[in-house]
């Protein structure tokens, strides 16, 4: 099967596990011979979107920029993996329309679990009113209405979530089934899970 470029878009609240899952899926896709680039929201904020704030307008601009890069990569047969909160449904849907082959993964996790995971204490400070415009607390997060995959990181392991994402990509004929199968015992996966404060 000829390699296809497409965009795999992880959306969800801060700390839900987007970056961890993006890296696990990246590792598996590279092992299967795909060219892959991960666009992590925090890295994009530091570089491509430096200077943008957290108003809706600035958040939308940030997502459009990530979407533009994903589109460039995908049309050159690269798998573009975006891991960004991307809280607003309208701009996510706009990016989906622009890109074409777009697989949305909703990384779902309850606020109380995220607050317990949060080693920096940002959720607790936001819930106490010390931090303003925090997504999911006093700034909206609009969950996808029809994501291709929903993973629940409070009740399943990162490996289980990644395996379900890979299975969906196989079902959509975007990646070939592995002859060896996706393994849950990958040492890199273990190390990523053991790292504190993954997001």
ZALOVO-259563 format. One record per residue: x, z, y of N, C-alpha, C in turn; residue in three letters. Coordinates in steps of 0.2 Angstrom, whole numbers, padded with zeros to 4 digits, always signed. Each point is the difference from the previous one (the first is absolute). Layout:
N
XZYXZYXZYALA/...
END
This chain:
199
+0004+0000-0006-0004+0000+0006+0004+0000+0006UNK/-0001-0004+0005+0004-0001+0006-0002+0007+0004UNK/+0006+0002+0003-0001+0006+0004-0005-0001+0006UNK/-0004+0004+0001-0005+0000+0006+0002+0005+0005UNK/-0001-0002+0006+0001+0005+0006-0007+0003+0001UNK/+0000+0006+0002-0006+0004+0001+0001+0006+0004UNK/-0005+0003+0003+0001+0007+0003-0003+0005-0004UNK/+0003+0005-0001-0003+0006-0003+0001+0006+0006UNK/-0006+0002+0002-0001+0004+0006-0002+0007-0002UNK/+0004+0005+0000-0002+0007-0001-0003+0003+0006UNK/-0006+0003+0000-0002+0003+0006-0003+0007-0003UNK/+0001+0005+0005-0002+0007-0002+0003+0005+0005UNK/-0002+0006+0000+0002+0005+0005+0007+0002-0001UNK/+0003+0003+0005+0007+0002-0001+0001+0005-0005UNK/+0005-0002-0004+0002+0005-0006-0004-0002-0006UNK/-0004-0005+0000-0004-0001-0006+0004-0003-0006UNK/+0006-0003+0001+0004-0003-0005+0001-0007+0001UNK/-0001-0003+0006+0000-0008+0001+0007-0002-0002UNK/+0005+0003+0003+0007-0002+0000+0003+0001-0007UNK/-0002+0005-0003+0002+0001-0007-0002-0005-0005UNK/-0007-0002+0001-0003-0005-0004+0003-0007+0001UNK/+0001-0001+0007+0003-0006+0001+0007-0001-0003UNK/+0004+0005+0000+0007-0001-0003-0001-0001-0008UNK/-0004+0004-0003-0001-0001-0007-0002-0007-0002UNK/-0005-0002+0004-0002-0007-0002+0005-0005+0002UNK/+0004+0001+0005+0005-0005+0002+0005+0000-0006UNK/+0002+0006-0002+0005+0000-0006-0002-0004-0006UNK/-0007+0001-0002-0003-0004-0005+0000-0007+0001UNK/-0002-0002+0006+0000-0008+0001+0006-0003+0001UNK/+0005+0004+0002+0007-0003+0000+0003-0001-0007UNK/-0002+0005-0004+0002-0001-0007-0003-0006-0004UNK/-0006-0002+0003-0003-0006-0003+0002-0006+0004UNK/+0005+0000+0004+0002-0006+0003-0003-0002+0007UNK/-0004+0004+0003-0003-0001+0006+0005+0002+0006UNK/+0000-0004+0005+0003+0002+0006-0005+0004+0004UNK/+0002+0006+0002-0004+0005+0003+0003+0003+0007UNK/-0004+0001+0005+0002+0004+0006-0005+0005+0001UNK/+0002+0006+0001-0004+0005+0002+0000+0002+0008UNK/-0006+0000+0003+0000+0001+0007-0004+0007+0000UNK/+0005+0005+0001-0003+0007+0001-0002+0002+0007UNK/-0006+0003+0001-0002+0001+0006+0004+0004+0005UNK/+0004+0005-0003+0004+0004+0004+0006-0004+0003UNK/+0003-0004-0005+0006-0005+0002-0002-0005+0005UNK/-0006-0003-0001-0003-0004+0005-0001+0003+0007UNK/-0002+0006+0000-0001+0003+0007+0007+0001+0003UNK/+0005+0002-0004+0006+0001+0003+0004-0007+0003UNK/-0002-0005-0003+0003-0006+0001-0004-0006+0004UNK/-0004-0003-0004-0005-0005+0002-0005+0002+0005UNK/-0002+0006+0000-0005+0002+0004+0002+0006+0005UNK/+0006+0001+0001+0003+0005+0004-0003+0000+0007UNK/-0002+0005+0002-0003+0000+0007-0008+0001+0000UNK/-0003-0002-0006-0007+0000+0000-0002+0008-0001UNK/-0006+0001+0003-0003+0007-0001-0005+0000-0005UNK/-0005+0005+0000-0005+0001-0005-0007-0001+0002UNK/-0001-0004+0006-0007-0002+0002-0002-0005-0006UNK/-0006-0001+0000-0003-0005-0004+0003-0007+0001UNK/+0001-0002+0006+0003-0006+0002+0007-0001-0003UNK/+0004+0005+0001+0007+0000-0002+0000+0000-0008UNK/-0004+0004-0003+0000+0000-0007-0002-0006-0003UNK/-0005-0004+0003-0002-0006-0002+0006-0005+0001UNK/+0003+0000+0005+0006-0004+0002+0005+0001-0006UNK/+0002+0006-0002+0004+0001-0005-0002-0003-0007UNK/-0006+0001-0001-0002-0003-0007+0000-0008+0001UNK/-0002-0003+0005+0000-0007+0001+0008-0002-0001UNK/+0004+0003+0003+0008-0002-0001+0002+0001-0007UNK/-0002+0005-0004+0001+0000-0007-0003-0005-0004UNK/-0006-0002+0002-0004-0005-0003+0003-0007+0001UNK/+0003-0001+0006+0003-0006+0002+0007-0001-0005UNK/+0003+0005+0000+0007+0000-0005-0002-0001-0007UNK/-0006+0003-0002-0002-0001-0007-0002-0007-0001UNK/-0003-0003+0004-0002-0007+0000+0005-0005-0001UNK/+0006+0001+0004+0006-0004+0000+0003+0001-0007UNK/+0000+0006-0002+0004+0001-0007-0004-0003-0005UNK/-0007+0001+0000-0004-0002-0006+0000-0008+0000UNK/+0000-0003+0005-0001-0008+0000+0007-0003-0002UNK/+0005+0005-0001+0007-0002-0002+0001+0003-0007UNK/-0006+0001-0004+0000+0002-0007+0004+0007-0001UNK/-0001+0004+0005+0003+0007+0000-0006+0005-0001UNK/+0000+0005-0004-0005+0005+0000+0001+0005+0005UNK/-0004+0000+0005+0000+0004+0006-0004+0007-0001UNK/+0004+0005-0001-0004+0007-0001+0000+0004+0007UNK/-0006+0001+0002+0000+0004+0006-0003+0007-0001UNK/+0003+0005+0002-0002+0007-0001-0001+0003+0007UNK/-0006+0000+0003-0001+0002+0006-0007+0004+0001UNK/-0001+0005+0003-0006+0003+0001-0006-0005+0001UNK/+0001-0004+0005-0005-0005+0002-0007+0002+0000UNK/-0001+0005+0005-0007+0004-0001-0006-0004+0002UNK/+0001-0006+0003-0007-0003+0002-0001-0006-0004UNK/-0006+0000-0002-0002-0005-0005-0001-0007+0003UNK/-0002-0001+0006+0000-0007+0003+0006-0003+0000UNK/+0006+0003+0002+0006-0003+0001+0003-0002-0007UNK/-0001+0005-0005+0002-0002-0007-0004-0006-0003UNK/-0006-0001+0002-0004-0005-0002+0003-0007+0003UNK/+0001+0001+0006+0003-0006+0004+0007-0002-0003UNK/+0004+0005-0002+0006-0002-0003-0001-0004-0007UNK/-0005+0003-0003-0002-0003-0007-0002-0007+0001UNK/-0004-0002+0005-0002-0007+0001+0006-0004+0002UNK/+0004+0003+0004+0006-0004+0002+0005-0002-0005UNK/+0001+0005-0005+0005-0001-0005-0003-0004-0006UNK/-0006+0001-0002-0003-0004-0006+0001+0004-0006UNK/+0005+0000-0004+0001+0004-0006+0002+0007+0002UNK/-0005+0004+0000+0001+0007+0002-0003+0005-0004UNK/+0004+0004-0003-0002+0005-0005+0000+0007+0004UNK/-0006+0003+0001+0000+0007+0003+0000+0005-0005UNK/+0004+0005+0001+0000+0006-0004-0001+0006+0005UNK/-0006+0004-0002-0001+0006+0004+0003+0006-0004UNK/+0004+0003+0003+0004+0006-0002-0004+0006+0002UNK/-0004+0002-0004-0005+0006+0002+0002+0007-0002UNK/-0001+0004+0004+0002+0007-0001-0003+0005+0005UNK/-0003+0005-0002-0004+0005+0004+0005+0003+0006UNK/-0003+0001+0005+0004+0004+0006+0003+0006-0002UNK/-0004+0004-0004+0003+0007-0002+0006-0001-0005UNK/+0000-0005-0004+0006-0001-0004+0006-0003+0004UNK/-0002-0004+0005+0006-0003+0004+0003+0006+0004UNK/-0004+0004+0003+0002+0006+0004+0005+0004-0004UNK/-0002+0001-0007+0004+0004-0004+0007-0003-0002UNK/+0000-0007+0000+0006-0004-0002+0005+0000+0006UNK/-0003+0000+0006+0003-0001+0006+0006+0005+0002UNK/+0006-0002-0002+0005+0005+0002+0002+0001+0007UNK/-0002-0005+0004+0001+0001+0007-0006+0004+0004UNK/-0005+0001-0004-0005+0004+0003-0004-0003+0005UNK/+0000-0007+0000-0004-0004+0006-0007+0001-0001UNK/-0003-0001-0006-0007+0001-0001-0003+0007+0002UNK/+0004+0005-0001-0002+0007+0002+0000+0000+0007UNK/+0005-0003+0003+0000+0001+0008-0006-0005+0003UNK/-0001-0005-0003-0005-0005+0002-0007+0004-0001UNK/-0001+0003-0006-0006+0003-0001-0001+0006+0005UNK/+0005+0003+0002+0000+0006+0005-0001-0003+0007UNK/+0001-0006+0001-0001-0003+0007+0006+0000+0004UNK/+0006+0001-0004+0006+0000+0004+0003-0007+0000UNK/-0002-0005-0004+0002-0007+0000-0006-0004+0001UNK/+0000-0004+0005-0006-0005+0002+0000-0007-0003UNK/-0005-0003-0001+0000-0007-0002+0003-0001-0007UNK/-0001+0005-0004+0003+0000-0007-0005-0003-0005UNK/+0002-0006-0003-0005-0004-0004-0003+0004-0006UNK/-0006+0000+0000-0004+0004-0006-0002+0007+0002UNK/+0003+0002+0006-0002+0007+0003-0005-0001+0006UNK/+0004-0002+0006-0004-0001+0006+0000-0008+0002UNK/+0003-0004-0004+0000-0007+0001-0003-0003-0006UNK/-0004-0005+0000-0003-0003-0006+0004-0003-0005UNK/-0002+0000-0006+0003-0004-0006-0006-0003-0003UNK/+0000-0007+0000-0006-0004-0003+0002-0002-0007UNK/-0002+0003-0005+0002-0002-0007-0003-0007-0001UNK/+0004-0004-0004-0002-0007-0002-0007+0001-0004UNK/-0004-0006+0001-0007+0000-0003+0001-0004-0007UNK/+0005-0004+0000+0000-0004-0006+0008-0001-0002UNK/+0004+0005+0000+0007-0001-0002+0000-0002-0008UNK/+0005-0004-0001+0001-0003-0007+0002+0006-0005UNK/+0004+0005+0003+0002+0005-0004-0001+0007+0004UNK/-0003+0005-0003+0000+0007+0003+0004+0004-0005UNK/+0005+0004+0003+0003+0004-0004-0001+0007+0003UNK/+0000+0005-0004-0002+0007+0002+0006+0005-0002UNK/+0005+0000+0005+0006+0003-0001+0000+0008-0001UNK/-0006+0003+0001-0001+0007-0002-0001+0001-0007UNK/-0003-0005-0004-0001+0001-0007+0003-0004-0005UNK/+0005-0005+0003+0003-0004-0005+0008+0000+0003UNK/+0004-0001-0005+0007+0000+0002+0002-0007+0004UNK/+0005+0000+0003+0003-0006+0003+0000-0006-0005UNK/+0003+0002-0006+0001-0006-0005-0007-0002-0002UNK/-0004+0004-0001-0007-0002-0002-0003-0005+0005UNK/+0000+0002+0007-0002-0004+0005+0003-0007+0000UNK/+0007+0000+0000+0004-0006+0000-0002-0004-0006UNK/-0001+0002-0006-0002-0004-0005-0007-0003+0001UNK/-0004+0004+0003-0007-0003+0001+0001-0006+0005UNK/+0004+0001+0005+0001-0005+0005+0003-0007-0003UNK/+0005+0001-0004+0003-0005-0004-0005-0004-0004UNK/-0004+0004-0004-0005-0003-0004-0005-0004+0004UNK/-0002+0002+0006-0004-0004+0004+0003-0007+0002UNK/+0006+0001+0002+0004-0006+0002+0001-0005-0006UNK/+0000+0002-0006+0000-0004-0006-0007-0003-0001UNK/-0005+0004+0001-0007-0002-0001-0001-0006+0005UNK/+0003+0000+0006-0001-0005+0006+0004-0006-0001UNK/+0004+0000-0006+0005-0005-0001+0006-0001+0006UNK/+0001+0006+0003+0005+0000+0005+0007+0002-0003UNK/+0000+0003-0005+0006+0002-0004-0001-0001-0007UNK/+0005-0002-0004+0000-0001-0007+0000+0007-0004UNK/-0003+0000-0005+0000+0007-0004+0007+0000-0002UNK/+0003+0007+0000+0006+0001-0003+0001+0000-0007UNK/+0005-0003-0003+0001+0000-0007+0002+0007-0002UNK/+0003+0004+0004+0002+0007-0002-0005+0005+0002UNK/-0005-0002+0005-0005+0005+0002+0003+0005+0005UNK/-0004+0002+0005+0002+0005+0005+0001+0006-0003UNK/+0005+0003+0001+0002+0007-0003-0001+0006+0005UNK/-0003+0005-0003-0001+0006+0004+0006+0005+0000UNK/+0005-0003-0003+0006+0005-0001+0006-0003+0004UNK/-0001-0004+0005+0005-0003+0004+0004+0006+0004UNK/+0006+0000-0001+0004+0006+0004-0001-0001+0007UNK/+0000-0006+0003-0001+0000+0007-0007+0003+0002UNK/-0005-0002-0004-0006+0003+0002+0000+0007+0000UNK/+0003+0003-0005+0000+0008-0001+0004+0002+0007UNK/+0005-0003+0002+0004+0003+0006-0005-0001+0006UNK/-0004-0005+0000-0004-0001+0006-0005+0005+0000UNK/-0003+0002-0005-0005+0005-0001+0003+0007+0002UNK/+0006+0001-0002+0003+0007+0001+0002+0001+0007UNK/+0001-0005+0004+0002+0000+0007-0006+0004+0004UNK/+0002+0005+0004-0005+0003+0004-0003-0004+0005UNK/-0006+0001+0002-0003-0003+0006-0001-0007-0001UNK/-0001-0003-0006-0001-0007+0000-0007-0002+0003UNK/+0000-0007+0003-0006-0002+0004-0001-0007-0001UNK/
END
